[in-house]
C-alpha cells in the first residue's frame, strides 16, 4: 500500500523505484530509515527514527510519517481531480513575517528548509539593495541553500541575510527624518511627557543632528542623540521641582496637620532646542561643513566619492613648486586613482595652449615645476576612476590661478582624449552633494538614467550638468568659463 501511494506522486517515484525492489529481497531493518528519509518530515522527527534502537519502535516512529504523507498526497490528488488545486495551498504575501503555510494538518515544524530559503530569496529581491549588497546577499543565500540546518553557521548566515533585508536601503535624508519622526521622537517624548510638541513638528532639529552628529543609513544613532536631548530636558524639568504645602481634607488627615510634597512645575519659559542647546548637550559637532573656508583659493575642487556608508564629498587639492617636473600624489591612493591623476596632468600638458598658460613653444608645462596633488583624510584608502574630471579641474585652477565655483561638485572618469565616461554610485553621490549644500552637480551624460533613483525632493534643490567631454566640465566649473573651449553642455534644472 505504501509503495502504491508513494509511486503515485512524482516527488517520490524515483526514490521508491530504486529502493523498494531491493528491500523486498533484503532485510527490512533499514526500511524505517529509508521511509523517514524520503517522506516529508522534520529534522527532529528523522532523528527520533534514528534514535530508536528496537525495530518495532522504529516502525512505530515511521508509520505516522507515512500515514501523514499518504493522506497529504490523497488530498492533493483529489484537489487536482476536482480542479480546485488553488484551494489546496495558501501562501502568505511577500513581505509578511510569516513563512509560507500549507493548509494541511501539519505543524509549523514540518516545513522544509527550502520554504524559509525561498522566502529569504523573495525578500532579497524585494529589498531595494544597491548592486554590491545584492551580490553579497545572493552569494550568502546560495551558501545557505547548500548548508545543513544543524550547522551553527546556518543560523549565523540566516541572521546575516535577515539583517541585510531589514536595513533601510535607499532612504535619503528627508526619508530618514520621517523615520525618526515616526519612531524615536514620538515614542521618547510621549514616554517622558515633555512639552516639546512644537519641536516635534519641525525638521530643523533632526536635520541638524543628522548633518553634524550622525553618518549612517539608518536611524539608530539619530535615535540615541535624540534620546540624549530628551533626557537633558527631563533633567531640566526635574531641577525645577519645588516643595509646596498641600492642605488635605479633614477625612483624609486625622491629625489635621499639613504635609509638603514635591510638585514638578514646567519651566516658566518654553524649552527651546536650538543649535546652541544641541551643542551644549551633545558636545561639539562630529562632522563639520567646511566648504567656504577651503574653496577660496586656486587649486581646490569638490569631487564626489562612494563609500560603504554612502556618498561623500571629496576635496582635491593641488599646489606647485620649483622642481624637475615630478608629480607627487598623497592621500593613501589606489593604483587606479594614481593613473587618473597622471592622465589628467598629461591631458592638460597636451592642451595647455587652450588655457593661454605661459608655456613657451617647444617647452613643457612641467618645465622646472613639481605638482603635488593631495586627497585629504589620508587615513582612509581611496581608489577608482571617478575623480578624473575633478583632478583635471583642480590642475586647470592651479595653473590658471582661477578659483572653482564653491557650489559645484562633480564626478566622472576621463580618457586621454578628454572624454568623460560614466561611473557608479550616482544616487549616493548626489545625496552627498545635496547634504553638503552644493547647488550644481556635474555628471557624465551616460549617467543621466541613474537620476531616476534620486528622490524628487533632492533633485528639486539641485541643477545638473551632463557632459561628454572634459572641456564642457571646465566651462561649468569656473565662473565665465573659457572662451576658447566649446560649450554644448546639457543643463537640467529641477524638472527631473
N, C-alpha and C positions, 0 to 999 in steps of 0.2 A: 504494500500500500504506500509506504514511504517513497519507494522508488518510483511508483506510478505518478504520484502527485508532484514530486520534485522534478521528474523528467518533463512534466508538462509546462515547466517555466524555463524560458531561455536563459535566465541568470544562472541556473544550477545544472542545466542539462550536460554541459561539457564536463563538469566536475563529477557528476554521477556516472556518466558513461565510462569514465576511466577508473572509477573506484569500486562501484558495486559489483561488477563481474569478478573482480579479484577477491572481494570479500566473501562471495558466495562459495568459493573454493577453500579459502583460508580460514583461520580462526576469527571469531567475532569479537575478540578482546579489544581490538582497535577501532571497532565500528563507532562507539560513542565519541571517541576523539575526532574521527573524520566527520561525523554528523555535526558536531559542535563547531567544526571549522568552516563548513560550507553553508550552514544556515545563518540567518541574521541573528546575532547575539552580541551582547556587550562584552567588553574585556573581562569584567568581573564574573559574568556567567561562564565564560570559557575557562577561567581559572578554577571555578568550582568543579567543573567536569574533570579537569586535570588533577585536582587535589584529591578526588575520590579514588581510593585505592581499590576497594571492593568493586567487582564488575557489576553486580546488581545495583550498587549505589550509583555508579557512573551512568547506568541506563536510566535510573530514576531522575538524575540531573539532566540527562539529554532529552528524555521523552517530552517534557513540557516545551522545550525549544522547538522540537519537531512539530508538535501539535500546533503551536502558535504560528509557525511558518506555513504549515499546510492551510490553516484557516485564513491566513492573510492572502495566500495565493488563490484560494477558492473565492474569496471576497473580490479580489481584483478581476478574476476571470468572469465572475458573474456581472460585475460592473461593466466590463468591456462588452459582454454579450448584450446587456441592456442598453448600451450606448450612453451610459452615464458615468464614464470614466472621470469626467470633470468633477464629480462629487466624491470621488474616491480619495482625493488629496486636497488638502487645504494648506497653502503656503502663505506665510506671513509676508507682508510687503517688504521691499528692500528698505533698509534703514531702521527697521524695528529691532528692539533689543532682544526679541525672542528668536530662537532658532526655528528653521522650518519644521512644522509639526504635521505629521501624517495622522489623519483621523482614523487610526486603528486603536484598538485597546492595548496600547503599548506605552510603557513608562518613558520618561524623558531620557533615561539612561540607555534606552535601546537604540538611540540614533548613532549612526556610524560617524566616524571622524570626517568623512567626506562632506557631510551636511554642514559642519562647522567651518571647514575649509572653504566650501563653496560660498557660504555667507560672507566670510572674510574677503574672498575674491570680489564679490559684488560690491562690498563696501569700499574696497580699494579703487574700483572703477568709478564709483560714485563720488569719492573724495576728490576735491579739486587740488590734487598734489602737483607740484612742479615736476618737470620731467625727471630730474635727478632723484627726487624722493620716490617717484613712481617706479623707477628702475630698481631701487633698493627694495621697496616693498614687494615687487613682483619676484625678485630673486629670493627673498626670505620666504615668500609663500610657496615657491617651488621646493625649497628645502623642507618646509613644514609638511608638504604632501608626502615626502619620502621618509619622514621621521616617525618611528613608532610612538604611540601616545604615552607610553610609560616612561619614556626618557625625560630626565629633568630639563634638557634643552628644549623639548617640545613646548612646555609651558612658558619658558622664557621667550621663545620665538613668537608664540601666540600673543603674549602680553606686549611684546615689542610692536607687532603689527597693529594691535588694538590702539596702542599709543599713537602710532603714525596716523591712523584713521581719525582719531579724536582731535588731533592738532588743528587749530583754526587756520588751515591753509587759505591763502588768497584774501585774507582780511586786510584791508587798508586802514589807515589811521582813523578816519571817521567811523568805520565799522567797529574798530576796537573800542572807541569811545561809547558806541551803542551797547557793546557787550558789557563794558564797565558800568554803564548806567543801569543795565538790566540786572546785573548780578551783585557786584561788591558794594556799590554805592547805596542802593536802596536797602539791601539786607543789613548792612552795618549801621546806617543811620536809623533805620527802624528799630534795630536791636538796642541801640544806645539812647533812643528817643531824644535826638538832638534837634535843635531848631535851625536846620540848615536846608529847608526846602528850596529857598531861593538859589542856593548854591547848586543843588542837585539839577535844577533845570538849565544851568549854564554849562557850556562845554569848555569854558576857559580853564578851569582848574584841572580837569582830567587831561586836556591837551597840553597844558603846561608841564604836568608831571610826566606825560609820555615823552615830550621832547627833551626834557632836561634830566630825567631820573630813570628812565627805562629804555631798553633797547631789546625788544623781543616781539615775536609774532603774536603771542597770546596776551592774557591779562593777569597772569599770576603776580608778577612784580608790581604791576599797577595796583592790584588789589591790596598788596602789602603796604604800599605807600599811602593809599587812601585810608587804610586801617590805622596807620600811624597818625594821620591827620585827625581822624575821628577820636582816637584815644586822647590826643592832646587837647581837643575841645572838651572832651568829657572831664579831664582833669581840671580844666579851667572852670567848668560848671561846678564841680565839687568844691573847689577852692573858694567859691562864693557862698558856701553854706554859712548860715548864721544861726545862733541859738536863740530861740524866741520862746517866751512863756505862752502856754496854752491852757486856757481855763476849761475844765471838764465839767460836765453836768453833775448835779448832786447825786444822782443814782449811779453815776459811773465812778465816783470817788468818795469813799466813805469818810476819810479824814478831812475833806474839804480843802485840801492843800493844792497848791498849783504845781504843775510839773513843767519842765522845759524839754523841748525836743529840737532836734536839728532839722531845720527846714531849708531845702536847697532852693535858692532863688536863681533864676537865669540871669545872666549879666544884664545890666541896665541898657547897654548898647548892643546892637546885633554883633555877632561874632563874624568878622569879615576875614575870609580866607583869600588873601591875595598873594602876589608873588613874594612879597617881603615875609608874610606869615609862613608861606610854604618853605622858604629858605631857612627861617628860624627853627622850624620843626624838623625838616628832613635834612638840613645841612646844606653846604654849597652844592650847586648843580654838578652832577657827574658827567654830563655831556653838554658842551658849550657850542653855541653857534658862533663861528669865527670868520664869517665871510668878509665883512667890511675891512677888518684890520689886515687881511692877508692879500687882498686883491687891489691894493692901491699902488702897486709898483710893477714895472715890466718884468716879464719872465715868470708869471704865475697864472695858472688857469685851473678851472674846476672840471675834473672828469667824473665819470660815474662808474662804480665798480659793483660787483656782486659778491656777497659773502654768504656763509652758511646761515647767518642771522638775517639775511635780506639784503637790500640795496644800501649802498653807502656812497657819499660823495668822496672824492679823492683829489686832494690838491697835488699839483705837479709844479715843481719849482726848478728854475734853471738860472745859472749865473755863468759869467765868462771871465777869464783872467788871461794874463800873458802865459804863453806856453808854446808847445811844439805840435799843436793840433790834436791833442788827446781828448777823448770823450770819457768822462768819469760818471758812473752810474751808482747810486746808493739807494738803500731802502729795502734790502732783502728781496731782490727781484729774481724771478724765474727766467729761464732761457728765452721763452717766447717774448716776454716784455723787454728784455735786453735787445733782442733782434728788432723789435718795434722802434726802440729808441735810435738804433743805428740807421734803420730805414728812414725814419723821419729826418734825421740830420742830413743824410745823403740826398733826400729829395730837395731839401732847402738849398743845399750846395749847388745842385743842378739848376735850380730856378731862382737863384739869388738876384738875377737882373730884373725879375718882375717886381721886386720889392724895393728897387733902387738902393740896394745896400752898397756901401762904399768898398767895392771889390774891384781892384784893378784888373784889366784884361790880362789873361794869362796867369793869374794868381787864384788861390783858393780861398773860400770863405773862412776856413780854419787856419789860414796862414798866421803863425805866431800867436794863436789863440787856443786855449783849452776851454772846454764847455763841461760844466758839472750839472747833471740833472738829478734831482733828489725827489723821492717819493716819501713824504712823512709817514709816521707810525712805523718806524723801522723794525719794531719787534714783530710785526705782522707780515707774513710772507705774501707776495703779490706776484701774479703771473697772468698771462692771457694777452690776446691781441687787441682788446677793446680800448686801450689807452692810446692807440696810434694817432688819431686826429688830435687828441689833447696834447701830445708831445709836440706835434708839428706846430700847433697854435702857440705853445709856450716858447718854442725856439724863434718863431717869427716875432713874437712880442719882445723877446730878449734882444734880437739883432736890430729891430726897427726902433726900439725904445718906446713903443706904444703899449698901453695897458689894455688888457682884455676886459670886456664888459663884465661888471661884477655879478650880474644876474643871469649869466649864461652857463649852462652845464652841457657836456657833450660826451658821446661815446661812439666808437666805431673803429674798425680796423682799416689800415691803409695798405696800398701796394706801392711799389717803386714808381709806378706810373701816376700815382696820386689818386687812384680810385678808392672809394670808401665802400667797404664790404660790411655785410650785416653781422651782428653779434647777438649773444643771448642775454637772458635775464632782463628784458626791456621793462616789464611791469615793475619789478622791484627797483630798478634804477630810476624810473620815472617817479615812483613813490618817494624815493630818497631825495630827488631833486625838489619835489614839492615840499617835503618836510623841512628841507634846508632853506626854503624861501626863494628858490630860483623862479624866474619868470619865463625863460626861454630854454628849450631843450633841443639840441641838435642831434639828429638821429640819421642813420643810413636809410635811404629811401626804401630799401627792401625790408626794413623792419616796420614799415607803416602798418602792416597787418597785425602786428603784435599789440598795437594800442587798443585793440578790441577787448583785451583783458583788463585794461586800466579802468577803474570806476569813473563814471561820468563827472562826478563832483571834483575829482582830481584834474581831469582834462579841462574842465571849465576854467581853472585857475592858471593854466599854462598855455603858451604858444609853442608850436612845434615846427621845426625846420627840417625838411627831409632832403638830404644831399646825396649826390653820387660821386662828387669829386672834392678833393681837399680844398681847392680854390673857393668853392662855394662855402665851405666851413669858415674860411678866413674872412669872407665877405660878411658873415653874420656875427662872428666873434668880436670884431673890432668896430667901434663907432665910426661910421662913414665908409667902412670897408677899404678896398684898394682899387683905384681907378683902372689899373691895368689888368685886373682879373675879371673873368666873366661872372655874371650874376644871373643864374637861372634857377634859384632855389625855390622849392615848393613850400610855401608858407601855409600852415594850417593853424587857425586860432581855436577858439573854444567851441567850434561847431562839430567837433568829433563826437 
